[in-house]
Amino acid sequence: TQAAILTKSGMDLPAELKKRLDTAGCVEDTLKLAAELNVPHNDVVGAANSLFAKGFVAKEALETTQTTLTAEGDAFVAEGSAEARVFLAVPADTGISQADLTAKLGPIAKTGMSKAMAAQFVRVEKVDGNTTVLRNKESIEDTVQAQLKAVATGGLDAISKADADVLKKRKLVSTAVIKSFKLVPGDAFADWGSAKTAAADLTPEMITQGTWKDHTFKPVNLDAMGKDPASGHLHPLLKVRTQFRAIFLEMGFQEMKTNRFVESSFWNFDALFQPQQHPARDMHDTFFIKDPARAPTIPPDYLEAVKKMHSTGGFGSTGWRYDWSEDESRKNLLRTHTTAVSSRTLYDLALLSKKPASEGGGFKPGKYFSIDRVFRNEALDATHLAEFHQVEGFIIDRNLCVGNLLGVLQEFFGRLGMTGLKFKPTYNPYTEPSLEVHAWHEGLQRIVEVGNSGVFRPEMLRPMGFDEDVSVIAWGLSLERPTMIRYKVNNIRDLFGHKVNVGMVKNNPICRLGYE
């Protein structure tokens, strides 16, 4: 039997629905029935869904577009439109100062003035140095109020489409699609009210005991969505990072170890032939560590070679010619770029190249990449954070040149979906030549800078112990910028940091760079 579902007024809705199905054969629209019975439509739908689950009724989905006046629209019907109220507030003979008009009407004055002037109800003139509002007409017809009254009684069909569009734009009316149902008797309608009960499942006990004969069964809805499994969700940065990593691996690159957020100034700057008086090494650009403040271990022979290159030069270079400080070099900091990782990797490769072949040594060409977090003491804004992710790759071999670099950049950025690359000369302390990489962005419809690149200087490589003909070509870019472009994020703080919307992390689409 169907348990009674009572409304607040005590009405038994299932019984009411059965009575109407018995007499009329159907309920044409649950929305109209709710209005007729003066009960909430949700109560009628709830009763219908309960009966549908037991097979007593079948239902057909209906949609009704309902138009209602907004709170502002109701106020316009009662008191007149904003422009009409402005007109009526202006004395016919003397006019009124704009300040007095605002004080008289309150917040409605601003909108009313704009609309009244557009309709040429009023004008503004300077009178005795004051901004004064004057009438343009002796009387007006409040067409907006008349239109709203027509909509309130006859819907949007009572006025023209153009007038309806204006009212919607002014947010004086709103439309909503109301979902309702048409109800007809279901397959188990004949059992409604009998002793048989609807069961959700056929159990082994029902079969062995024969009690299934006393039951009707709920239909199985094979179109119902399953329950979402409890699982984590990848942040957009991780999705784009995965794509970058896959591209590097497809191109034969090896991933470098990036597990050092805290680095010494030696590996972050000095090993890269970046002078100690360079602006990037100031406190306003770099986060220095207070404790531990100094790096205890730096390879002594390599430290001396770097010191000599900075101070007096070598291998055909004059160096920077200044008094190089070991204390400055040992200062610990939060790494400002992943090129510090590249410098450590290159030094390890240089050590390996000096070993005999019998010990697995000798020079070996290679391709390496890293993707990890870096830190800079920058002012925070929509495109800059104090920490971000850097993508970097380099290739080491003999006699590499700019032509090799351009070819690799074309291949790498081509796999990201960027074509028609443009290159612009630039300056980096540790690469020469150095090139900015620019590409056409289809979404932004303009050329944008997408990375930086260059050939590592001999002053960086020779102190490590590499031969004169060994070259390294390298390039880098941020992870955040392509992610912001891919996911149409305008403010980096909406992508990374404490302001991130967790719902965005859950609902963002998959990322396939190079495929649109």
C-alpha positions in Angstrom: 0.0 0.0 0.0 1.0 3.6 -0.5 1.7 5.5 2.7 0.0 8.9 2.8 2.1 11.9 1.9 0.4 14.8 3.6 0.9 18.5 2.9 1.0 21.1 5.6 -2.7 21.6 5.2 -3.3 17.8 5.8 -4.1 17.0 2.1 -3.2 13.4 1.1 -1.5 14.0 -2.2 -1.2 10.3 -3.4 -4.9 9.8 -2.8 -5.7 13.1 -4.7 -3.6 11.9 -7.6 -5.2 8.5 -7.6 -8.7 10.0 -7.6 -7.8 12.2 -10.6 -6.2 9.3 -12.5 -9.2 7.1 -11.9 -11.6 9.8 -13.1 -9.7 11.6 -15.9 -7.1 9.0 -16.8 -4.2 11.4 -16.5 -2.9 14.5 -14.8 -2.1 17.0 -17.6 0.4 19.1 -15.7 1.6 18.9 -12.1 2.3 22.6 -12.1 -1.4 23.4 -12.9 -2.5 20.9 -10.3 -0.4 22.5 -7.6 -1.9 25.9 -8.4 -5.4 24.4 -8.4 -4.8 22.7 -5.0 -2.9 25.7 -3.6 0.0 23.5 -2.6 3.8 23.9 -3.4 4.6 22.3 -6.7 7.6 20.5 -5.1 5.2 18.6 -2.9 3.2 17.4 -5.9 6.4 16.4 -7.7 7.6 14.5 -4.6 4.4 12.5 -4.4 4.6 11.8 -8.1 8.2 10.6 -7.9 7.3 8.3 -5.0 4.5 6.8 -7.0 6.6 6.5 -10.1 9.3 4.6 -8.2 6.6 2.0 -7.3 5.3 1.7 -10.8 1.9 3.2 -10.0 2.3 6.1 -12.4 4.3 6.9 -15.5 5.4 10.4 -16.1 6.3 12.6 -19.1 8.6 15.6 -18.5 7.2 19.0 -19.4 8.7 22.5 -19.4 7.0 25.8 -18.9 8.7 29.2 -19.3 7.5 31.5 -16.5 8.0 35.3 -16.5 8.0 37.3 -13.3 8.8 40.9 -12.4 11.9 41.4 -10.3 11.7 43.4 -7.1 12.7 46.5 -9.0 10.1 45.8 -11.6 7.4 45.5 -8.9 8.5 48.8 -7.5 8.2 50.4 -10.9 4.7 49.1 -11.3 3.7 50.5 -7.9 5.6 53.9 -8.0 6.5 54.5 -11.6 9.7 53.9 -13.6 13.0 55.5 -12.5 12.9 58.0 -15.4 9.3 58.9 -14.7 10.1 59.5 -11.0 13.0 61.8 -12.0 10.8 63.8 -14.3 8.1 64.2 -11.7 10.7 65.3 -9.1 11.8 68.2 -11.3 9.7 71.3 -10.8 8.2 72.5 -14.0 9.2 76.1 -13.7 12.5 76.3 -11.8 14.1 72.9 -12.2 16.2 71.4 -9.5 19.9 71.1 -8.7 21.4 67.6 -9.4 22.6 67.3 -5.8 19.1 68.1 -4.5 17.5 65.6 -7.0 19.9 62.9 -5.7 19.1 63.7 -2.1 15.3 63.7 -2.9 15.2 60.3 -4.8 18.1 58.4 -3.3 19.9 55.6 -5.2 17.2 55.6 -8.0 18.3 59.1 -9.1 21.5 57.9 -10.9 19.6 55.3 -13.1 16.6 57.6 -13.5 18.7 60.5 -14.7 20.5 58.4 -17.3 17.2 57.0 -18.7 15.4 60.3 -18.5 18.1 62.1 -20.5 18.1 59.2 -23.0 14.4 59.6 -23.4 14.8 63.4 -23.6 12.5 63.9 -20.6 15.0 66.3 -19.0 18.2 68.2 -19.7 21.1 69.4 -17.6 22.3 73.1 -17.7 24.5 75.3 -15.7 22.4 77.9 -13.8 24.2 80.4 -11.6 27.2 78.1 -11.5 25.1 75.0 -10.3 24.4 71.9 -12.3 20.6 72.1 -12.8 18.1 69.5 -14.1 15.3 71.0 -16.2 12.2 69.5 -17.8 12.1 69.2 -21.6 8.4 68.4 -21.8 5.2 69.5 -20.0 4.1 65.8 -19.4 5.3 62.3 -20.2 3.8 58.9 -20.6 5.4 56.2 -18.4 5.7 53.5 -21.1 8.0 51.3 -19.0 5.4 51.1 -16.2 2.7 50.3 -18.7 4.8 47.5 -20.2 5.5 46.0 -16.8 1.8 46.0 -16.0 1.1 44.2 -19.3 3.8 41.6 -18.5 2.5 41.1 -15.0 -0.9 40.1 -16.4 -0.2 38.6 -19.8 3.5 37.6 -19.9 6.1 38.7 -22.3 3.8 38.0 -25.3 1.8 41.0 -24.2 4.6 43.4 -25.5 6.9 43.5 -28.4 10.1 41.4 -28.5 12.2 44.6 -28.6 10.5 46.0 -25.5 10.9 42.7 -23.8 14.6 42.6 -24.5 15.0 46.1 -23.0 13.1 45.1 -19.8 15.3 42.0 -19.5 18.5 44.0 -20.0 17.4 46.4 -17.3 16.7 43.4 -15.1 13.1 44.4 -14.5 11.7 41.0 -15.6 13.1 37.5 -15.2 12.3 34.3 -17.0 12.7 30.8 -15.6 12.0 27.4 -17.0 9.8 25.4 -14.6 10.0 21.6 -15.0 6.8 19.7 -14.4 5.2 16.3 -15.4 2.2 14.8 -17.1 1.1 11.7 -15.1 -0.7 8.6 -16.5 -1.3 5.2 -14.9 1.8 3.0 -14.7 2.3 -0.7 -15.1 1.5 -1.4 -11.5 -1.5 1.0 -11.3 -3.9 -1.9 -10.8 -2.0 -3.0 -7.6 -2.3 0.5 -6.1 -4.0 0.0 -2.8 -3.7 -3.8 -2.7 -1.7 -5.8 -0.2 1.2 -6.2 -2.6 4.2 -4.0 -1.8 6.8 -2.7 -4.3 10.3 -4.1 -3.7 13.5 -2.7 -5.1 15.3 -6.1 -5.3 14.5 -9.7 -5.9 16.3 -11.5 -3.1 17.2 -15.2 -2.8 14.9 -15.5 0.2 11.9 -14.3 -1.9 12.7 -17.1 -4.5 13.1 -19.9 -2.0 10.1 -18.9 0.1 7.9 -17.9 -2.8 7.1 -14.6 -1.2 8.0 -12.8 -4.5 4.4 -13.5 -5.5 3.3 -11.0 -2.9 5.4 -8.2 -4.2 5.4 -5.8 -7.1 8.9 -4.7 -8.2 10.2 -1.2 -8.9 11.4 -0.8 -12.5 15.2 -0.6 -13.0 16.3 2.7 -14.4 19.3 1.8 -16.6 19.8 5.4 -17.6 20.4 6.6 -14.0 23.8 8.0 -13.3 26.0 6.0 -10.9 27.4 7.6 -7.8 30.6 9.6 -8.3 33.5 7.6 -6.9 35.4 9.4 -4.1 38.7 10.5 -5.6 41.1 13.3 -5.8 41.5 15.8 -8.6 44.5 17.1 -10.4 45.2 20.8 -10.3 45.5 22.5 -13.8 49.2 23.2 -13.1 49.8 19.4 -12.6 47.9 18.6 -15.8 49.9 21.0 -17.9 53.1 19.8 -16.1 52.3 16.2 -17.1 51.9 17.3 -20.7 55.2 19.1 -20.7 57.0 16.1 -19.1 55.5 13.8 -21.6 56.7 16.0 -24.5 60.3 16.1 -23.1 60.3 12.3 -22.6 59.0 11.7 -26.1 61.9 13.8 -27.4 64.4 11.6 -25.5 65.2 13.9 -22.5 66.1 12.7 -19.0 64.6 14.4 -15.9 67.0 16.1 -13.5 66.8 16.0 -9.7 65.1 19.1 -8.5 64.8 18.4 -4.8 66.8 21.4 -3.6 64.6 24.5 -2.9 67.4 25.9 -0.8 70.5 26.5 -2.9 73.8 28.3 -2.4 74.6 31.5 -4.3 77.5 29.6 -5.9 75.3 27.1 -7.8 72.5 29.6 -8.4 74.7 32.5 -9.6 78.4 32.1 -9.6 78.6 28.8 -11.5 76.5 30.4 -14.2 79.1 33.2 -14.6 76.7 35.7 -13.1 78.7 38.5 -11.4 78.2 39.1 -7.7 77.3 42.7 -8.3 74.4 41.7 -10.7 71.1 43.3 -9.6 69.3 39.9 -9.5 71.5 39.1 -6.5 70.1 41.9 -4.4 67.8 41.3 -1.5 64.9 43.0 -3.2 65.0 40.2 -5.9 66.1 37.2 -4.0 65.0 35.4 -0.7 68.2 34.8 1.3 68.2 32.2 4.1 68.9 33.4 7.7 69.6 29.9 9.2 71.6 28.1 7.9 73.0 31.2 6.2 76.1 29.6 4.6 76.6 26.5 2.4 79.2 24.3 4.1 80.4 22.2 1.1 81.4 23.4 -2.4 83.9 21.4 -4.5 87.1 23.3 -3.7 88.8 22.8 -7.1 85.7 23.9 -9.0 85.3 26.9 -6.6 88.8 28.1 -7.4 88.2 27.7 -11.1 85.0 29.7 -10.9 86.7 32.4 -8.8 89.5 32.7 -11.4 87.0 33.0 -14.3 85.1 35.8 -12.5 88.2 37.6 -11.3 90.8 37.4 -14.1 89.2 35.3 -16.9 90.6 32.4 -18.8 90.2 30.3 -21.9 90.3 33.4 -24.0 87.8 35.4 -21.8 88.8 38.5 -19.7 86.2 37.5 -17.0 84.3 40.2 -15.1 87.5 41.7 -13.5 86.4 42.3 -9.9 87.3 40.9 -6.4 85.3 37.8 -6.2 84.0 37.0 -2.7 83.8 33.4 -1.4 81.6 34.6 1.5 79.1 36.0 -1.0 79.2 32.8 -2.9 78.3 30.7 0.1 75.2 32.6 1.0 72.1 30.3 1.0 68.9 31.3 -0.8 65.7 30.0 -2.2 66.7 29.2 -5.8 65.6 31.9 -8.2 65.6 29.6 -11.3 66.0 25.9 -12.1 69.2 26.7 -14.0 70.8 26.1 -10.6 69.7 22.5 -11.2 71.3 22.5 -14.7 74.6 23.8 -13.3 74.8 21.0 -10.8 73.9 18.4 -13.5 76.5 19.8 -15.9 79.2 19.7 -13.3 78.3 16.0 -12.6 78.6 15.3 -16.4 81.9 17.1 -16.5 83.2 14.9 -13.7 82.0 11.8 -15.5 83.7 12.9 -18.7 87.1 13.0 -16.9 86.8 9.4 -15.8 88.4 6.6 -18.0 86.1 4.6 -20.2 86.9 1.5 -18.2 85.0 3.1 -15.3 82.1 4.1 -17.4 83.4 7.6 -18.0 84.1 9.7 -21.0 82.1 12.5 -22.6 78.5 11.5 -23.5 76.0 13.8 -25.3 72.7 14.1 -23.5 69.4 15.8 -23.2 68.0 16.9 -19.8 64.9 18.7 -18.5 63.5 19.9 -15.2 60.1 21.3 -14.1 59.9 22.6 -10.5 59.2 25.5 -8.2 61.4 28.7 -8.0 61.2 31.7 -5.8 61.7 35.5 -6.4 61.1 38.5 -4.2 58.7 40.2 -6.6 55.7 42.5 -6.0 52.5 40.4 -6.2 50.0 41.3 -9.0 47.7 39.5 -11.5 50.6 38.0 -13.4 53.4 37.7 -10.7 53.8 35.6 -7.6 56.8 35.2 -5.2 56.9 31.5 -6.2 56.2 29.9 -9.5 57.2 26.9 -11.6 59.9 26.9 -14.3 60.3 24.6 -17.2 63.8 24.1 -18.5 65.6 21.9 -20.9 69.2 21.7 -22.3 71.1 19.6 -24.8 74.9 19.0 -24.4 77.0 17.8 -27.4 80.0 18.8 -29.4 79.9 21.7 -31.8 76.2 22.7 -31.2 75.3 26.1 -32.6 72.3 28.5 -32.8 71.0 26.6 -35.8 70.6 23.5 -33.6 68.9 25.6 -30.9 66.4 27.0 -33.4 65.6 23.6 -34.7 65.0 22.1 -31.3 62.8 25.1 -30.3 60.7 24.6 -33.5 60.2 21.0 -32.6 59.5 21.5 -28.8 57.1 24.4 -29.2 55.5 22.8 -32.2 54.5 19.9 -30.0 52.8 22.4 -27.7 50.7 23.6 -30.6 52.7 26.8 -31.2 53.8 27.5 -34.8 55.3 30.4 -36.7 57.9 31.1 -34.0 59.7 34.4 -33.9 63.1 35.1 -32.2 64.3 38.3 -30.7 67.9 38.9 -29.5 68.2 39.5 -25.7 70.7 39.4 -22.9 71.3 36.7 -20.3 74.5 36.7 -18.2 75.2 33.0 -18.8 74.1 32.5 -22.5 75.5 34.1 -25.7 73.8 34.4 -28.1 70.5 34.7 -26.2 67.1 34.7 -27.8 63.5 35.4 -26.7 61.0 33.0 -28.2 57.7 34.5 -29.5 54.7 32.7 -31.0 51.3 33.5 -32.4 48.5 32.8 -29.9 45.2 31.9 -31.5 43.1 32.7 -28.5 44.7 36.1 -27.8 45.0 36.8 -31.6 48.5 38.3 -31.1 52.1 37.3 -30.9 53.2 36.7 -27.3 56.6 35.9 -25.6 56.6 32.2 -24.7 60.2 31.5 -23.5 63.9 32.4 -23.3 66.8 30.5 -24.8 70.5 30.7 -25.6 73.9 28.9 -25.8 75.7 28.5 -22.5 78.9 30.7 -22.4 82.3 29.0 -22.4 83.0 30.9 -19.2 80.4 28.7 -17.6 81.4 25.4 -19.2 85.2 25.5 -19.3 85.7 25.8 -15.5 83.7 22.7 -15.1 86.3 20.8 -17.1 84.5 20.4 -20.5 86.5 20.4 -23.7 86.6 23.5 -25.9 84.2 22.0 -28.5 81.5 21.0 -26.0 78.4 23.2 -26.3 75.1 23.4 -24.5 71.9 24.9 -25.9 69.1 25.6 -23.4 65.7 27.2 -23.1 63.2 27.8 -20.4 59.7 29.1 -19.7 57.2 29.4 -16.9 54.5 26.7 -16.3 51.9 29.2 -15.1 51.7 31.3 -18.2 50.7 28.5 -20.6 48.4 27.1 -17.9 46.6 30.5 -17.6 46.3 30.8 -21.4 45.0 27.2 -21.6 42.4 27.5 -18.9 41.6 31.2 -19.6 42.7 32.4 -16.1 43.3 36.2 -16.0 44.7 36.4 -12.4 47.5 34.1 -11.4 46.3 34.2 -7.8 43.1 32.4 -9.0 45.4 29.6 -10.2 48.0 29.2 -7.5 47.8 30.2 -3.8 45.2 30.5 -1.0 42.6 32.2 -3.2 42.2 29.2 -5.5 38.6 27.9 -5.9 38.6 24.3 -4.9 35.6 23.7 -7.3 37.8 24.9 -10.2 40.4 22.2 -9.3 37.6 19.6 -9.3 35.9 20.6 -12.5 38.6 21.9 -14.9 38.8 20.0 -18.2 41.6 17.7 -19.3 44.7 19.2 -20.9 46.1 18.0 -24.2 48.7 20.5 -25.4 49.0 20.7 -29.2 45.5 19.3 -29.7 42.6 21.7 -30.1 
